[in-house]
Amino acid sequence: MIAIILAGMASCQIDYSDVYSEPDELLTSEQMVDILTELSVVEAAYQAKYIQVSRFSSLLQKEADSIFTTFKTNRTVFEENMTYYGYQREELREIYQQVKVNLEKRKSEIKIDPDELPETIPVKKEDTIPKILTEEDL
């Protein structure tokens, strides 16, 4: 009985590939890979520098717009294409697989001399917890 229900549910998967038509300015999957790779690199750099998203979100948006300009597109066209490829599940999976390959390749090309790294990474501590006064402080 359970096998019949599971088989019925599996056959009811909806194919959205025909529901959402191509955008007026369709970016190729290669263009999407290139743009997403660059966006990933920039986002990672900001995440490494800032802990809170609110601190880098506007900077990231400006960087993204610069990336779109480099690839002769804009945010609206990119978002329309992301929606389109979102319905093309297999193509989107392949796009992200290639983005991952590109990022791994870049990572492997980074040469770091261990002798040039500091022994400890200096951390700027900002005490956000108010200090509790003790008798010694008075």
DSSP file (Angstrom, degrees, kcal/mol; ACC not computed):
  #  RESIDUE AA STRUCTURE BP1 BP2  ACC     N-H-->O    O-->H-N    N-H-->O    O-->H-N    TCO  KAPPA ALPHA  PHI   PSI    X-CA   Y-CA   Z-CA
    1    1 A M     >        0   0    0      0, 0.0     4,-1.9     0, 0.0     5,-0.1   0.000 360.0 360.0 360.0 -46.5    0.0    0.0    0.0
    2    2 A I  H  >  +     0   0    0      1,-0.2     4,-2.8     2,-0.2     5,-0.2   0.892 360.0  55.2 -63.6 -39.3    2.8    2.5    0.9
    3    3 A A  H  > S+     0   0    0      1,-0.2     4,-2.4     2,-0.2    -1,-0.2   0.884 107.0  50.3 -61.6 -38.1    4.7    1.6   -2.3
    4    4 A I  H  > S+     0   0    0      2,-0.2     4,-2.1     1,-0.2    -1,-0.2   0.906 111.6  47.8 -66.6 -41.8    1.6    2.5   -4.3
    5    5 A I  H  X S+     0   0    0     -4,-1.9     4,-2.4     2,-0.2    -2,-0.2   0.927 113.1  48.0 -65.1 -45.0    1.2    5.8   -2.5
    6    6 A L  H  X S+     0   0    0     -4,-2.8     4,-2.4     1,-0.2    -2,-0.2   0.897 111.4  50.2 -63.2 -40.5    4.9    6.7   -3.0
    7    7 A A  H  X S+     0   0    0     -4,-2.4     4,-1.6    -5,-0.2    -1,-0.2   0.894 111.4  49.3 -64.4 -39.3    4.8    5.7   -6.7
    8    8 A G  H  X S+     0   0    0     -4,-2.1     4,-0.6     2,-0.2    -2,-0.2   0.896 111.2  49.0 -65.7 -40.8    1.7    7.9   -7.1
    9    9 A M  H >< S+     0   0    0     -4,-2.4     3,-0.9     1,-0.2    -2,-0.2   0.896 109.6  52.2 -66.5 -39.6    3.4   10.8   -5.4
   10   10 A A  H >< S+     0   0    0     -4,-2.4     3,-1.0     1,-0.3    -1,-0.2   0.851 107.1  52.5 -65.5 -34.0    6.5   10.5   -7.5
   11   11 A S  H 3< S+     0   0    0     -4,-1.6    -1,-0.3     1,-0.2    -2,-0.2   0.618  99.4  66.4 -77.9 -10.3    4.5   10.5  -10.7
   12   12 A C  T <<  +     0   0    0     -3,-0.9    -1,-0.2    -4,-0.6    -2,-0.2   0.290  67.1 132.6 -93.1   9.5    2.8   13.8   -9.6
   13   13 A Q    <   -     0   0    0     -3,-1.0     2,-0.4     1,-0.1    -3,-0.0  -0.410  57.0-126.9 -63.0 135.4    6.0   15.9   -9.7
   14   14 A I        -     0   0    0     -2,-0.1     2,-0.8     2,-0.0    -1,-0.1  -0.687   9.8-145.1 -89.6 133.9    5.3   19.1  -11.6
   15   15 A D        +     0   0    0     -2,-0.4     3,-0.4     1,-0.1     4,-0.1  -0.878  18.9 177.8 -99.2 109.9    7.4   20.1  -14.5
   16   16 A Y    >>  +     0   0    0     -2,-0.8     4,-1.4    71,-0.2     3,-0.9   0.426  52.5 102.5 -90.7   0.5    7.7   23.8  -14.5
   17   17 A S  T 34 S+     0   0    0      1,-0.3    -1,-0.2     2,-0.2    70,-0.1   0.794  89.5  38.1 -59.5 -29.0   10.0   24.1  -17.5
   18   18 A D  T 34 S+     0   0    0     -3,-0.4    -1,-0.3     1,-0.1    -2,-0.1   0.608 105.1  69.7 -94.7 -12.6    7.2   25.1  -19.8
   19   19 A V  T <4 S+     0   0    0     -3,-0.9     2,-0.7     1,-0.2    -2,-0.2   0.916  98.1  48.4 -72.6 -43.9    5.4   27.3  -17.3
   20   20 A Y  S  < S-     0   0    0     -4,-1.4    -1,-0.2    64,-0.1    67,-0.0  -0.875  83.7-147.8-104.1 115.6    8.0   30.1  -17.2
   21   21 A S        -     0   0    0     -2,-0.7    -3,-0.1     1,-0.2    -2,-0.0  -0.292  33.0 -78.7 -78.9 164.8    9.1   31.3  -20.6
   22   22 A E        -     0   0    0      1,-0.1    -1,-0.2     2,-0.1     4,-0.1  -0.296  51.7-111.0 -59.2 141.3   12.5   32.5  -21.5
   23   23 A P        -     0   0    0      0, 0.0     3,-0.4     0, 0.0    -1,-0.1  -0.308  29.0-106.8 -68.4 162.6   13.2   36.1  -20.4
   24   24 A D  S    S+     0   0    0      1,-0.3     2,-0.7     2,-0.0    -2,-0.1   0.888 118.9  39.5 -57.2 -40.6   13.6   38.7  -23.2
   25   25 A E  S    S-     0   0    0     52,-0.1     2,-0.5     2,-0.0    -1,-0.3  -0.789  84.8-166.8-112.3  86.8   17.3   38.8  -22.5
   26   26 A L        -     0   0    0     -2,-0.7     2,-0.3    -3,-0.4    52,-0.1  -0.616   8.5-148.4 -78.2 122.7   18.3   35.2  -21.9
   27   27 A L        -     0   0    0     -2,-0.5    -2,-0.0    50,-0.2    46,-0.0  -0.714  23.2-115.6 -85.3 140.3   21.8   34.8  -20.5
   28   28 A T     >  -     0   0    0     -2,-0.3     4,-2.3     1,-0.1     5,-0.2  -0.272  25.0-110.0 -69.3 162.9   23.6   31.7  -21.5
   29   29 A S  H  > S+     0   0    0      1,-0.2     4,-2.3     2,-0.2     5,-0.1   0.852 121.5  56.1 -62.7 -32.2   24.4   29.1  -18.9
   30   30 A E  H  > S+     0   0    0      2,-0.2     4,-2.3     1,-0.2    -1,-0.2   0.903 107.1  48.3 -65.6 -41.0   28.0   30.1  -19.4
   31   31 A Q  H  > S+     0   0    0      2,-0.2     4,-2.7     1,-0.2     5,-0.2   0.907 110.9  50.9 -64.4 -41.4   27.3   33.7  -18.6
   32   32 A M  H  X S+     0   0    0     -4,-2.3     4,-2.9     2,-0.2     5,-0.3   0.907 109.3  51.2 -62.1 -41.5   25.3   32.7  -15.5
   33   33 A V  H  X S+     0   0    0     -4,-2.3     4,-2.3     2,-0.2    -2,-0.2   0.939 111.6  47.1 -60.1 -47.5   28.3   30.6  -14.4
   34   34 A D  H  X S+     0   0    0     -4,-2.3     4,-2.1     2,-0.2    -2,-0.2   0.923 115.2  44.7 -62.1 -45.7   30.6   33.5  -14.8
   35   35 A I  H  X S+     0   0    0     -4,-2.7     4,-2.7     1,-0.2     5,-0.2   0.936 114.6  47.9 -65.6 -47.0   28.4   36.0  -13.0
   36   36 A L  H  X S+     0   0    0     -4,-2.9     4,-2.1    -5,-0.2    -1,-0.2   0.848 109.8  53.9 -64.8 -33.5   27.6   33.6  -10.2
   37   37 A T  H  X S+     0   0    0     -4,-2.3     4,-2.0    -5,-0.3    -1,-0.2   0.951 111.7  44.2 -63.9 -48.4   31.3   32.8   -9.7
   38   38 A E  H  X S+     0   0    0     -4,-2.1     4,-2.3     1,-0.2     5,-0.2   0.906 112.9  51.2 -64.0 -41.9   32.2   36.5   -9.4
   39   39 A L  H  X S+     0   0    0     -4,-2.7     4,-2.6     1,-0.2    -1,-0.2   0.889 109.4  51.7 -62.1 -38.5   29.3   37.2   -7.1
   40   40 A S  H  X S+     0   0    0     -4,-2.1     4,-2.3    -5,-0.2    -1,-0.2   0.901 109.3  49.2 -64.8 -41.7   30.3   34.3   -4.9
   41   41 A V  H  X S+     0   0    0     -4,-2.0     4,-2.0     2,-0.2    -2,-0.2   0.935 113.8  45.5 -63.8 -46.8   33.9   35.5   -4.6
   42   42 A V  H  X S+     0   0    0     -4,-2.3     4,-2.2     1,-0.2    -2,-0.2   0.920 113.0  50.0 -64.4 -43.9   32.8   39.0   -3.7
   43   43 A E  H  X S+     0   0    0     -4,-2.6     4,-2.5     1,-0.2    -1,-0.2   0.911 109.9  50.9 -62.5 -41.8   30.2   37.8   -1.2
   44   44 A A  H  X S+     0   0    0     -4,-2.3     4,-2.0     1,-0.2    -1,-0.2   0.893 108.4  52.6 -62.6 -39.5   32.8   35.5    0.5
   45   45 A A  H  X S+     0   0    0     -4,-2.0     4,-1.3     1,-0.2    -1,-0.2   0.922 112.2  44.6 -63.1 -43.8   35.3   38.4    0.8
   46   46 A Y  H  X S+     0   0    0     -4,-2.2     4,-3.1     1,-0.2    -2,-0.2   0.880 111.0  53.5 -69.0 -37.3   32.7   40.6    2.5
   47   47 A Q  H  < S+     0   0    0     -4,-2.5    -1,-0.2     1,-0.2    -2,-0.2   0.858 108.3  50.9 -65.2 -33.4   31.6   37.8    4.8
   48   48 A A  H  < S+     0   0    0     -4,-2.0    -1,-0.2    -5,-0.2    -2,-0.2   0.834 116.8  40.4 -70.8 -31.5   35.2   37.3    5.9
   49   49 A K  H  < S+     0   0    0     -4,-1.3     2,-0.4     1,-0.2    -2,-0.2   0.870 119.5  40.0 -85.6 -39.5   35.5   41.0    6.6
   50   50 A Y     <  -     0   0    0     -4,-3.1    -1,-0.2     1,-0.1     6,-0.1  -0.920  57.7-161.6-117.8 136.8   32.2   41.7    8.3
   51   51 A I  S    S+     0   0    0     -2,-0.4     2,-0.4    -3,-0.1    -1,-0.1   0.897  77.9  61.5 -80.3 -42.3   30.3   39.5   10.7
   52   52 A Q  S >> S-     0   0    0      1,-0.1     3,-1.4     2,-0.0     4,-0.6  -0.726  72.5-144.4 -94.3 132.6   26.9   41.0   10.3
   53   53 A V  H >> S+     0   0    0     -2,-0.4     4,-1.8     1,-0.3     3,-1.2   0.860  98.9  65.5 -59.0 -37.1   25.2   41.0    6.9
   54   54 A S  H 34 S+     0   0    0      1,-0.3     4,-0.4     2,-0.2    -1,-0.3   0.766  96.9  57.3 -60.2 -23.9   23.7   44.4    7.6
   55   55 A R  H <4 S+     0   0    0     -3,-1.4    -1,-0.3     1,-0.2    -2,-0.2   0.757 120.1  24.8 -79.2 -24.2   27.2   45.9    7.6
   56   56 A F  H <X S+     0   0    0     -3,-1.2     4,-2.8    -4,-0.6     5,-0.2   0.443  92.0  96.2-120.3   0.7   28.1   44.7    4.1
   57   57 A S  H  X S+     0   0    0     -4,-1.8     4,-2.0     1,-0.2     5,-0.1   0.913  89.9  43.8 -62.1 -44.2   24.7   44.3    2.3
   58   58 A S  H  > S+     0   0    0     -4,-0.4     4,-1.8     2,-0.2    -1,-0.2   0.885 115.0  50.1 -69.5 -36.1   24.8   47.8    0.6
   59   59 A L  H  > S+     0   0    0      1,-0.2     4,-2.3     2,-0.2    -2,-0.2   0.909 110.1  51.0 -64.2 -41.4   28.5   47.3   -0.3
   60   60 A L  H  X S+     0   0    0     -4,-2.8     4,-2.7     1,-0.2    -2,-0.2   0.879 106.7  53.9 -64.0 -38.3   27.7   43.9   -1.8
   61   61 A Q  H  X S+     0   0    0     -4,-2.0     4,-2.3    -5,-0.2    -1,-0.2   0.908 109.1  48.5 -62.7 -41.4   24.9   45.4   -3.8
   62   62 A K  H  X S+     0   0    0     -4,-1.8     4,-1.9     2,-0.2    -2,-0.2   0.910 112.2  48.6 -65.2 -41.9   27.2   48.0   -5.3
   63   63 A E  H  X S+     0   0    0     -4,-2.3     4,-2.3     2,-0.2    -2,-0.2   0.907 110.2  52.2 -63.2 -41.4   29.8   45.3   -6.1
   64   64 A A  H  X S+     0   0    0     -4,-2.7     4,-2.7     1,-0.2    -2,-0.2   0.917 107.8  51.2 -62.0 -43.3   27.1   43.1   -7.7
   65   65 A D  H  X S+     0   0    0     -4,-2.3     4,-2.1     1,-0.2    -1,-0.2   0.883 109.2  51.4 -61.3 -37.3   26.0   46.0   -9.9
   66   66 A S  H  X S+     0   0    0     -4,-1.9     4,-2.2     2,-0.2    -1,-0.2   0.896 109.6  49.6 -65.2 -40.4   29.6   46.5  -11.0
   67   67 A I  H  X S+     0   0    0     -4,-2.3     4,-1.9     2,-0.2    -2,-0.2   0.921 109.3  51.7 -64.0 -43.8   29.8   42.8  -11.9
   68   68 A F  H  <>S+     0   0    0     -4,-2.7     5,-2.8     1,-0.2    -2,-0.2   0.907 109.4  50.3 -60.0 -41.3   26.6   43.0  -13.9
   69   69 A T  H ><5S+     0   0    0     -4,-2.1     3,-1.8     3,-0.2    -1,-0.2   0.909 106.5  55.0 -62.6 -42.4   28.1   46.0  -15.8
   70   70 A T  H 3<5S+     0   0    0     -4,-2.2    -1,-0.2     1,-0.3    -2,-0.2   0.881 111.6  44.3 -57.3 -38.8   31.2   44.0  -16.5
   71   71 A F  T 3<5S-     0   0    0     -4,-1.9    -1,-0.3    -5,-0.1    -2,-0.2   0.207 117.8-114.6 -93.9  15.9   29.1   41.3  -18.0
   72   72 A K  T < 5S+     0   0    0     -3,-1.8     2,-0.2     1,-0.2    -3,-0.2   0.884  83.0  94.8  54.9  45.9   27.0   43.8  -19.9
   73   73 A T      < -     0   0    0     -5,-2.8     2,-0.3    -8,-0.1    -1,-0.2  -0.750  61.7-130.5-142.2-169.0   23.8   43.1  -18.1
   74   74 A N     >  -     0   0    0     -2,-0.2     4,-2.5    -3,-0.1     5,-0.2  -0.908  32.4 -93.8-145.7 174.1   21.9   44.5  -15.1
   75   75 A R  H  > S+     0   0    0     -2,-0.3     4,-3.0     1,-0.2     5,-0.2   0.891 120.0  51.9 -58.9 -43.6   20.2   43.3  -11.9
   76   76 A T  H  > S+     0   0    0      2,-0.2     4,-2.4     1,-0.2    -1,-0.2   0.938 111.8  45.2 -61.9 -47.8   16.8   43.0  -13.4
   77   77 A V  H  > S+     0   0    0      1,-0.2     4,-2.2     2,-0.2    -1,-0.2   0.916 114.0  50.5 -61.9 -43.0   17.9   40.8  -16.3
   78   78 A F  H  X S+     0   0    0     -4,-2.5     4,-2.5     1,-0.2    -2,-0.2   0.934 111.1  47.8 -61.1 -46.5   20.0   38.7  -13.9
   79   79 A E  H  X S+     0   0    0     -4,-3.0     4,-2.2     1,-0.2    -1,-0.2   0.884 110.6  51.6 -63.9 -38.7   17.0   38.2  -11.5
   80   80 A E  H  X S+     0   0    0     -4,-2.4     4,-2.4    -5,-0.2    -1,-0.2   0.908 111.8  47.6 -62.7 -40.7   14.7   37.3  -14.5
   81   81 A N  H  X S+     0   0    0     -4,-2.2     4,-3.3     2,-0.2     5,-0.3   0.870 108.4  53.9 -68.9 -36.8   17.3   34.7  -15.6
   82   82 A M  H  X S+     0   0    0     -4,-2.5     4,-1.7     2,-0.2    -1,-0.2   0.907 110.7  47.4 -62.5 -40.0   17.7   33.3  -12.1
   83   83 A T  H  X S+     0   0    0     -4,-2.2     4,-1.0     2,-0.2    -2,-0.2   0.937 113.7  47.7 -64.3 -46.4   13.9   32.9  -12.0
   84   84 A Y  H >X S+     0   0    0     -4,-2.4     3,-1.1     1,-0.2     4,-0.7   0.954 114.5  44.3 -59.4 -51.9   13.9   31.2  -15.4
   85   85 A Y  H 3< S+     0   0    0     -4,-3.3     7,-0.5     1,-0.3     3,-0.4   0.781 102.7  68.2 -67.4 -24.3   16.8   28.9  -14.6
   86   86 A G  H 3< S+     0   0    0     -4,-1.7    -1,-0.3    -5,-0.3    -2,-0.2   0.821 102.9  45.4 -61.0 -29.9   15.2   28.1  -11.3
   87   87 A Y  H << S+     0   0    0     -3,-1.1     2,-1.0    -4,-1.0    -1,-0.3   0.610 101.6  68.8 -86.7 -13.7   12.4   26.4  -13.3
   88   88 A Q  S  X S+     0   0    0     -4,-0.7     4,-2.7    -3,-0.4     3,-0.3  -0.651  70.7 176.8 -99.9  72.7   15.1   24.6  -15.4
   89   89 A R  H  > S+     0   0    0     -2,-1.0     4,-2.4     1,-0.3    -1,-0.2   0.837  71.8  47.4 -53.3 -46.3   16.2   22.5  -12.5
   90   90 A E  H  > S+     0   0    0      2,-0.2     4,-2.2     1,-0.2    -1,-0.3   0.921 113.9  47.4 -65.9 -43.3   18.8   20.4  -14.4
   91   91 A E  H  > S+     0   0    0     -3,-0.3     4,-2.4     1,-0.2    -2,-0.2   0.918 112.4  49.8 -63.5 -42.5   20.4   23.4  -16.1
   92   92 A L  H  X S+     0   0    0     -4,-2.7     4,-2.5    -7,-0.5     5,-0.2   0.893 109.1  52.2 -64.6 -38.7   20.5   25.3  -12.8
   93   93 A R  H  X S+     0   0    0     -4,-2.4     4,-2.0    -5,-0.3    -1,-0.2   0.923 110.9  47.6 -60.9 -44.0   22.1   22.3  -11.1
   94   94 A E  H  X S+     0   0    0     -4,-2.2     4,-2.1     2,-0.2    -2,-0.2   0.875 109.6  53.8 -65.4 -37.6   24.8   22.2  -13.8
   95   95 A I  H  X S+     0   0    0     -4,-2.4     4,-2.2     1,-0.2    -2,-0.2   0.954 111.2  44.5 -60.8 -49.7   25.4   25.9  -13.5
   96   96 A Y  H  X S+     0   0    0     -4,-2.5     4,-2.3     1,-0.2    -1,-0.2   0.833 109.5  56.2 -67.9 -31.5   26.0   25.6   -9.8
   97   97 A Q  H  X S+     0   0    0     -4,-2.0     4,-2.0    -5,-0.2    -1,-0.2   0.918 109.8  46.2 -63.0 -41.5   28.2   22.6  -10.3
   98   98 A Q  H  X S+     0   0    0     -4,-2.1     4,-2.7     2,-0.2    -2,-0.2   0.870 109.3  54.2 -69.9 -36.1   30.4   24.6  -12.7
   99   99 A V  H  X S+     0   0    0     -4,-2.2     4,-2.6     2,-0.2    -1,-0.2   0.928 108.7  50.0 -60.1 -44.1   30.4   27.6  -10.3
  100  100 A K  H  X S+     0   0    0     -4,-2.3     4,-2.5     1,-0.2    -2,-0.2   0.915 110.1  49.7 -60.9 -43.4   31.7   25.2   -7.6
  101  101 A V  H  X S+     0   0    0     -4,-2.0     4,-2.4     1,-0.2    -2,-0.2   0.924 111.1  50.0 -60.5 -45.0   34.4   23.9  -10.0
  102  102 A N  H  X S+     0   0    0     -4,-2.7     4,-2.4     1,-0.2    -2,-0.2   0.910 111.7  47.6 -60.9 -43.2   35.5   27.5  -10.8
  103  103 A L  H  X S+     0   0    0     -4,-2.6     4,-2.5     2,-0.2    -1,-0.2   0.897 111.4  50.2 -67.4 -39.7   35.7   28.4   -7.1
  104  104 A E  H  X S+     0   0    0     -4,-2.5     4,-2.2     2,-0.2    -1,-0.2   0.896 110.3  51.2 -63.8 -39.4   37.7   25.2   -6.3
  105  105 A K  H  X S+     0   0    0     -4,-2.4     4,-1.2     2,-0.2    -2,-0.2   0.934 111.1  47.1 -63.6 -45.9   40.1   26.1   -9.2
  106  106 A R  H  X S+     0   0    0     -4,-2.4     4,-0.7     1,-0.2     3,-0.4   0.909 110.7  52.9 -61.1 -41.8   40.6   29.6   -7.9
  107  107 A K  H >< S+     0   0    0     -4,-2.5     3,-0.9     1,-0.2    -1,-0.2   0.902 107.6  50.8 -61.3 -41.0   41.1   28.3   -4.4
  108  108 A S  H 3< S+     0   0    0     -4,-2.2    -1,-0.2     1,-0.2    -2,-0.2   0.744 105.1  58.1 -69.9 -22.3   43.8   25.9   -5.6
  109  109 A E  H 3< S+     0   0    0     -4,-1.2     2,-0.5    -3,-0.4    -1,-0.2   0.613  81.1 102.0 -82.9 -12.3   45.6   28.8   -7.4
  110  110 A I    <<  -     0   0    0     -3,-0.9     2,-0.6    -4,-0.7    -3,-0.0  -0.612  60.2-158.1 -76.5 122.6   46.0   30.8   -4.2
  111  111 A K        -     0   0    0     -2,-0.5     2,-0.5     2,-0.0    -2,-0.1  -0.903  11.9-178.5-105.8 119.4   49.6   30.5   -3.0
  112  112 A I        -     0   0    0     -2,-0.6     3,-0.1     5,-0.0     5,-0.0  -0.974  21.0-143.5-120.6 125.7   50.1   31.2    0.7
  113  113 A D    >>  -     0   0    0     -2,-0.5     3,-1.9     1,-0.2     4,-0.5  -0.782   8.9-150.5 -85.3 114.4   53.5   31.1    2.2
  114  114 A P  G >4 S+     0   0    0      0, 0.0     3,-0.8     0, 0.0    -1,-0.2   0.782  94.8  62.4 -58.2 -26.2   53.0   29.7    5.7
  115  115 A D  G 34 S+     0   0    0      1,-0.2    -2,-0.0    -3,-0.1    -3,-0.0   0.736  99.5  54.7 -71.4 -20.4   56.1   31.6    6.9
  116  116 A E  G <4 S+     0   0    0     -3,-1.9    -1,-0.2     2,-0.1    -3,-0.0   0.570  87.3  97.0 -89.2  -9.1   54.3   34.9    6.0
  117  117 A L  S << S-     0   0    0     -3,-0.8     2,-0.1    -4,-0.5     4,-0.0  -0.586  81.4-113.8 -79.6 140.9   51.3   34.1    8.2
  118  118 A P        -     0   0    0      0, 0.0     3,-0.1     0, 0.0    -1,-0.1  -0.390  20.5-122.6 -68.2 152.8   51.2   35.7   11.6
  119  119 A E  S    S+     0   0    0      1,-0.2     2,-0.4    -2,-0.1    -2,-0.0   0.902  98.4  17.2 -63.6 -39.7   51.3   33.2   14.5
  120  120 A T  S    S-     0   0    0     -3,-0.0    -1,-0.2     3,-0.0     0, 0.0  -0.971  83.4-121.1-130.6 149.6   48.1   34.5   15.8
  121  121 A I        -     0   0    0     -2,-0.4     2,-0.1    -3,-0.1    -4,-0.0  -0.791  32.8-121.5 -90.1 121.5   45.5   36.6   14.1
  122  122 A P        -     0   0    0      0, 0.0     2,-0.5     0, 0.0    -1,-0.0  -0.417  28.8-160.8 -64.9 133.5   45.0   39.9   15.9
  123  123 A V        -     0   0    0     -2,-0.1     2,-0.8     2,-0.0    -3,-0.0  -0.963  13.7-138.8-119.6 129.2   41.4   40.3   16.9
  124  124 A K        -     0   0    0     -2,-0.5     2,-0.5     2,-0.0     0, 0.0  -0.775  23.7-154.6 -86.8 113.9   39.9   43.7   17.8
  125  125 A K        -     0   0    0     -2,-0.8     2,-0.6     2,-0.0    -2,-0.0  -0.780  12.9-172.6 -94.7 127.7   37.7   43.0   20.8
  126  126 A E        -     0   0    0     -2,-0.5     2,-0.7     0, 0.0     3,-0.1  -0.971  22.5-136.3-116.8 116.0   34.8   45.3   21.4
  127  127 A D        +     0   0    0     -2,-0.6     4,-0.1     1,-0.2    -2,-0.0  -0.594  28.3 172.2 -76.0 112.9   33.2   44.6   24.7
  128  128 A T        +     0   0    0     -2,-0.7    -1,-0.2     2,-0.1     0, 0.0   0.506  57.6  84.0 -98.0  -6.2   29.5   44.7   24.2
  129  129 A I  S    S-     0   0    0     -3,-0.1     3,-0.1     1,-0.0    -2,-0.0  -0.856  87.8-117.5 -97.8 126.1   28.6   43.5   27.7
  130  130 A P        -     0   0    0      0, 0.0     2,-0.2     0, 0.0    -2,-0.1  -0.328  32.9-109.6 -62.7 142.6   28.6   46.2   30.3
  131  131 A K        -     0   0    0     -4,-0.1     2,-0.6     1,-0.1    -4,-0.0  -0.516  23.7-134.2 -74.5 135.7   31.2   45.8   33.0
  132  132 A I        -     0   0    0     -2,-0.2     2,-0.2    -3,-0.1    -1,-0.1  -0.819  23.7-128.6 -91.8 121.8   29.9   44.8   36.4
  133  133 A L        -     0   0    0     -2,-0.6     2,-0.2     4,-0.0    -1,-0.0  -0.469  23.8-163.7 -72.6 137.1   31.5   46.9   39.0
  134  134 A T    >>  -     0   0    0     -2,-0.2     4,-0.8     1,-0.0     3,-0.8  -0.624  38.4 -97.8-109.1 174.9   33.1   45.2   41.9
  135  135 A E  G >4 S+     0   0    0      1,-0.2     3,-0.6    -2,-0.2    -1,-0.0   0.835 123.5  59.7 -61.6 -31.7   34.1   46.6   45.3
  136  136 A E  G 34 S+     0   0    0      1,-0.2    -1,-0.2     2,-0.2    -3,-0.0   0.813 100.4  55.5 -67.4 -29.2   37.7   46.8   44.0
  137  137 A D  G <4        0   0    0     -3,-0.8    -1,-0.2     1,-0.2    -2,-0.2   0.728 360.0 360.0 -74.7 -22.0   36.6   49.1   41.2
  138  138 A L    <<        0   0    0     -4,-0.8    -1,-0.2    -3,-0.6    -2,-0.2   0.467 360.0 360.0 -82.2 360.0   35.0   51.6   43.6
